[in-house]
Amino acid sequence: MTRKHKSSAAKTPSEDQPLRAGIYSRVSTIEQTEGHSIEAQLRITREFAERKGWVVVREYTDPGFSGTNDERPGFKQMIDDAFTGDIQIIVFHKLDRFSRSISDILKYFNKLESHGILMASATEPFDFTTAHGKAHFHMLAVFAQWYIDNLSAETKKGKKQRALKGFYNGRPPFGYVRSDTGIAQIVPEEADVVRKAYGAYATGNYTDRQVADLINGLGFPTRRGRNWSKDSVRDFLQNEFYLGKVKYKGDILPGRHDAIISQELYDSCQQVRASHRRAPRSHTTRFKTYVLGKILHCASCGETLRCQSSREYRYYRDMTNTRGLECKDTGLSIKADIVEEEMGNIMRNLRLPEDWQDEIREIVMSEDERQQMLDRRRYLKGKLRRLGIAFTDGLVREPDYIRERDALKADLATLVIPESVDVIDAGLYLETLRDVWD
């Protein structure tokens, strides 16, 4: 929960202005039953901030939340506000109200320090606004970096040990499911699909695309819930995991899980793939130029059109079906000569008004608008970073992570900050392109 206080303090820090403070309080469900009070924490913290001369602009509370992780709505909003500059110092009743996890404390101390955000405890000697406190803060930041680096090294070491013991790092592939023992277990109906797919490809009569159609026709999506594509099938048909083995850093090691296919069937598929690579082309490839390559997009799904050619013609074609995506116009194409001629007509007739450069300078956003957009980008990047951490820690399911990640990236893609000089250069380029199109 977040409470806002009225304040006339400006966003930009100044030595003549008091610090904008956000105060935080938290009690767990058990602590609530033991009589611990959010209001008591807020009262003590407000009085402490007042004595320091800080202006409390926000209050954040998390009633009924444990401090052992950072998945707390009030806490997350406070961190977001700190990164966007709404608050300059975070004040809490005691350090264990901020977090009961040493890894989270060190992680956030390091991040907040890098953004110039201060912290203070109302009842403990943690005041990072003083010279002594700031020195202490930097020591904690150094220790935090050591902790993170050491944790990364230990994680890599742990993954290697798991692989050496025959365990799989990560989510088991299609055909298996993770068990409580850590050993991947076979999913019988999916295992049948694996054998059918490998068996079909081993005949030499199926391409990756046709194997993808076979699996999709059986009604089994990929682990990400998408249709199979030739790319996902290519990796699938070269996965040693189906032999009862695990892979780590290029090494193939014996696994503890049961195999779905035999070594003989696997080797047959690899021989077929090798023969496909050696197969001679039916005709000599001629170099073809695609003026609008990587520029044209499908009007229905927005995906980039792929450049293709026959003996006589060049095409731009929608190929979403090969990427495991859906589009009502998938497979449709247009001759390159037609669309390039239309684009040529547009470019040849392009005329910019005489005063277009002055108009551009007036249109480009003001400094306030630029700052708002920068703040918004910083906020979204922070959310994206925290989402990745939550997914890595297993706190967010993969489908939810992918959906929210893509939404955040789409928002970021719309926040492009134009520079007048860049826009003018683009206009000059258009005029030049018009003159040299033919």
ZAMARGU-4260 file (C-alpha; in steps of 0.2 Angstrom, whole numbers, plus 5000, padded with zeros to 4 digits):
<rodrens>
0) 5000/5000/5000 | 5006/5017/4996 | 5001/5034/5003 | 5006/5051/4995 | 5009/5067/5005
5) 5007/5084/4997 | 5024/5092/4994 | 5031/5106/4984 | 5048/5099/4983 | 5055/5099/4966
10) 5061/5083/4957 | 5079/5089/4956 | 5090/5087/4971 | 5097/5103/4979 | 5107/5107/4994
15) 5094/5121/4999 | 5080/5109/4998 | 5076/5095/5011 | 5077/5077/5005 | 5061/5069/4999
20) 5059/5054/5010 | 5049/5038/5007 | 5045/5028/5024 | 5042/5010/5024 | 5034/4998/5036
25) 5030/4980/5036 | 5023/4966/5047 | 5021/4948/5043 | 5005/4938/5047 | 5012/4930/5062
30) 5019/4947/5069 | 5001/4955/5066 | 4994/4941/5078 | 5008/4946/5091 | 5002/4964/5091
35) 5015/4972/5080 | 5008/4988/5072 | 5011/4996/5055 | 5005/5013/5063 | 5017/5012/5077
40) 5031/5009/5064 | 5025/5024/5054 | 5023/5036/5068 | 5041/5032/5075 | 5048/5034/5057
45) 5039/5050/5053 | 5045/5058/5069 | 5063/5052/5065 | 5062/5060/5047 | 5055/5076/5055
50) 5069/5078/5067 | 5081/5075/5052 | 5072/5089/5042 | 5067/5077/5028 | 5050/5079/5019
55) 5040/5063/5019 | 5032/5062/5002 | 5027/5044/5002 | 5022/5030/5014 | 5024/5012/5009
60) 5016/4998/5019 | 5016/4979/5017 | 5004/4972/5030 | 5004/4953/5031 | 5020/4950/5020
65) 5035/4941/5025 | 5052/4950/5024 | 5061/4934/5017 | 5059/4939/4999 | 5055/4955/4989
70) 5038/4950/4982 | 5029/4964/4991 | 5018/4977/4982 | 5023/4991/4994 | 5041/4987/4993
75) 5041/4985/4974 | 5032/5002/4972 | 5045/5010/4984 | 5060/5004/4974 | 5052/5009/4957
80) 5049/5027/4965 | 5067/5028/4971 | 5073/5023/4953 | 5062/5036/4945 | 5068/5050/4957
85) 5051/5052/4966 | 5060/5049/4983 | 5078/5052/4988 | 5080/5043/5004 | 5071/5027/5011
90) 5068/5027/5029 | 5062/5011/5039 | 5059/5007/5058 | 5072/4993/5058 | 5083/4985/5045
95) 5073/4969/5046 | 5057/4979/5041 | 5066/4982/5024 | 5071/4964/5022 | 5075/4948/5032
100) 5086/4941/5018 | 5104/4946/5018 | 5105/4943/4999 | 5091/4955/4996 | 5098/4968/5008
105) 5115/4968/4999 | 5107/4967/4982 | 5096/4982/4985 | 5110/4992/4994 | 5121/4990/4979
110) 5107/4995/4966 | 5101/5010/4977 | 5119/5016/4979 | 5122/5016/4961 | 5106/5027/4959
115) 5112/5039/4973 | 5097/5034/4984 | 5101/5035/5003 | 5094/5024/5017 | 5091/5027/5036
120) 5085/5017/5050 | 5074/5026/5063 | 5080/5015/5078 | 5097/5008/5072 | 5114/5017/5068
125) 5110/5015/5049 | 5111/5033/5043 | 5119/5035/5026 | 5116/5053/5025 | 5132/5057/5035
130) 5150/5056/5030 | 5153/5041/5041 | 5137/5033/5035 | 5141/5035/5017 | 5158/5027/5019
135) 5149/5012/5028 | 5137/5012/5013 | 5151/5010/5000 | 5158/4996/5011 | 5142/4987/5010
140) 5141/4990/4991 | 5158/4983/4989 | 5153/4968/5000 | 5137/4966/4990 | 5147/4965/4973
145) 5158/4952/4981 | 5143/4942/4987 | 5135/4943/4970 | 5151/4938/4961 | 5154/4924/4973
150) 5136/4918/4972 | 5138/4917/4952 | 5153/4907/4954 | 5145/4895/4966 | 5130/4894/4955
155) 5141/4889/4940 | 5150/4876/4951 | 5133/4869/4957 | 5127/4867/4939 | 5143/4858/4934
160) 5141/4846/4950 | 5123/4843/4945 | 5128/4838/4927 | 5142/4827/4933 | 5130/4818/4944
165) 5118/4815/4930 | 5105/4829/4934 | 5098/4841/4921 | 5100/4860/4924 | 5084/4869/4919
170) 5068/4863/4913 | 5067/4846/4905 | 5063/4845/4886 | 5047/4839/4878 | 5044/4821/4883
175) 5049/4823/4901 | 5044/4832/4917 | 5053/4837/4933 | 5051/4825/4948 | 5052/4828/4966
180) 5069/4818/4966 | 5076/4830/4953 | 5077/4816/4940 | 5067/4819/4924 | 5053/4807/4922
185) 5046/4801/4905 | 5028/4808/4900 | 5022/4792/4891 | 5011/4801/4878 | 5024/4814/4874
190) 5037/4800/4873 | 5027/4792/4859 | 5027/4808/4849 | 5046/4809/4851 | 5048/4791/4844
195) 5036/4795/4830 | 5046/4811/4825 | 5063/4803/4826 | 5057/4788/4817 | 5049/4798/4803
200) 5065/4809/4800 | 5076/4793/4800 | 5067/4787/4785 | 5075/4802/4775 | 5058/4806/4768
205) 5054/4820/4780 | 5061/4838/4782 | 5061/4847/4798 | 5046/4857/4792 | 5037/4841/4788
210) 5041/4834/4805 | 5035/4850/4813 | 5018/4848/4804 | 5017/4830/4810 | 5019/4835/4828
215) 5007/4849/4826 | 4995/4838/4818 | 4995/4826/4834 | 4990/4841/4844 | 5006/4843/4855
220) 5013/4861/4857 | 5031/4865/4862 | 5035/4868/4880 | 5032/4886/4877 | 5014/4883/4871
225) 5018/4887/4853 | 5017/4877/4837 | 5032/4867/4832 | 5043/4876/4818 | 5057/4869/4808
230) 5069/4878/4819 | 5063/4870/4835 | 5062/4853/4827 | 5080/4855/4821 | 5086/4857/4839
235) 5074/4844/4845 | 5081/4830/4833 | 5098/4834/4839 | 5095/4833/4858 | 5106/4820/4867
240) 5094/4821/4882 | 5083/4808/4873 | 5097/4796/4874 | 5097/4797/4893 | 5112/4809/4893
245) 5115/4827/4899 | 5125/4841/4891 | 5135/4854/4900 | 5147/4866/4892 | 5149/4855/4877
250) 5152/4839/4887 | 5140/4824/4885 | 5138/4815/4902 | 5128/4800/4907 | 5111/4805/4914
255) 5100/4798/4928 | 5085/4799/4918 | 5078/4785/4906 | 5081/4786/4887 | 5066/4788/4876
260) 5075/4783/4859 | 5089/4771/4855 | 5107/4776/4850 | 5104/4768/4833 | 5089/4778/4830
265) 5097/4794/4835 | 5113/4790/4824 | 5101/4787/4809 | 5093/4804/4811 | 5111/4812/4812
270) 5116/4803/4796 | 5101/4809/4787 | 5104/4827/4792 | 5122/4825/4786 | 5116/4819/4769
275) 5104/4834/4767 | 5119/4845/4770 | 5129/4837/4756 | 5115/4836/4744 | 5119/4845/4728
280) 5108/4860/4723 | 5097/4857/4708 | 5102/4873/4700 | 5116/4886/4701 | 5111/4900/4714
285) 5112/4917/4707 | 5114/4933/4718 | 5098/4943/4719 | 5095/4960/4726 | 5080/4964/4737
290) 5079/4983/4739 | 5066/4981/4753 | 5073/4966/4762 | 5070/4967/4781 | 5059/4982/4779
295) 5042/4975/4773 | 5031/4968/4786 | 5015/4958/4785 | 4999/4969/4787 | 4990/4955/4797
300) 5003/4950/4810 | 5017/4963/4808 | 5031/4950/4805 | 5045/4954/4793 | 5042/4946/4776
305) 5056/4934/4770 | 5065/4936/4753 | 5063/4921/4742 | 5066/4918/4723 | 5062/4905/4710
310) 5072/4903/4693 | 5063/4918/4686 | 5056/4929/4700 | 5059/4937/4717 | 5046/4937/4730
315) 5043/4944/4748 | 5033/4930/4757 | 5025/4929/4775 | 5033/4914/4783 | 5026/4914/4801
320) 5021/4896/4799 | 5039/4891/4799 | 5042/4901/4815 | 5029/4892/4825 | 5018/4908/4824
325) 5000/4910/4817 | 4994/4922/4804 | 4979/4921/4793 | 4990/4926/4778 | 5004/4914/4781
330) 5012/4908/4765 | 5006/4922/4754 | 5018/4932/4744 | 5020/4947/4732 | 5032/4949/4718
335) 5047/4959/4722 | 5046/4969/4706 | 5028/4975/4709 | 5031/4981/4727 | 5048/4989/4723
340) 5041/4998/4708 | 5027/5005/4719 | 5039/5011/4732 | 5050/5019/4718 | 5035/5029/4713
345) 5032/5035/4730 | 5050/5040/4732 | 5051/5049/4715 | 5036/5059/4719 | 5042/5063/4737
350) 5043/5082/4740 | 5047/5090/4757 | 5040/5108/4760 | 5053/5122/4759 | 5052/5125/4778
355) 5052/5107/4784 | 5068/5109/4794 | 5060/5123/4805 | 5044/5113/4807 | 5055/5098/4813
360) 5063/5109/4826 | 5047/5115/4833 | 5039/5097/4834 | 5053/5089/4843 | 5049/5087/4861
365) 5053/5100/4875 | 5066/5096/4889 | 5052/5092/4901 | 5044/5079/4889 | 5061/5072/4886
370) 5064/5070/4905 | 5047/5062/4907 | 5051/5049/4894 | 5068/5046/4901 | 5060/5043/4918
375) 5047/5031/4910 | 5061/5021/4901 | 5071/5020/4917 | 5055/5014/4926 | 5051/5001/4913
380) 5069/4994/4913 | 5069/4992/4931 | 5053/4982/4930 | 5060/4972/4916 | 5076/4968/4927
385) 5066/4964/4942 | 5054/4952/4932 | 5070/4943/4925 | 5076/4941/4943 | 5059/4934/4949
390) 5058/4922/4934 | 5076/4916/4938 | 5072/4913/4956 | 5056/4903/4951 | 5044/4916/4958
395) 5035/4919/4941 | 5029/4905/4929 | 5037/4905/4911 | 5021/4909/4902 | 5018/4924/4913
400) 5036/4929/4912 | 5036/4929/4893 | 5019/4938/4892 | 5024/4952/4904 | 5042/4953/4897
405) 5036/4956/4879 | 5023/4969/4885 | 5037/4979/4894 | 5048/4978/4878 | 5034/4984/4867
410) 5032/4999/4879 | 5050/5002/4879 | 5050/5001/4860 | 5038/5015/4859 | 5048/5027/4870
415) 5060/5033/4857 | 5067/5050/4861 | 5070/5060/4844 | 5084/5072/4842 | 5081/5086/4830
420) 5097/5083/4821 | 5093/5065/4818 | 5076/5069/4811 | 5084/5082/4799 | 5097/5070/4794
425) 5083/5057/4790 | 5074/5071/4779 | 5090/5075/4770 | 5093/5056/4767 | 5075/5055/4760
430) 5078/5069/4748 | 5095/5060/4742 | 5086/5044/4741 | 5073/5051/4729 | 5086/5058/4717
435) 5096/5041/4716 | 5081/5028/4717 | 5083/5023/4699
</rodrens>
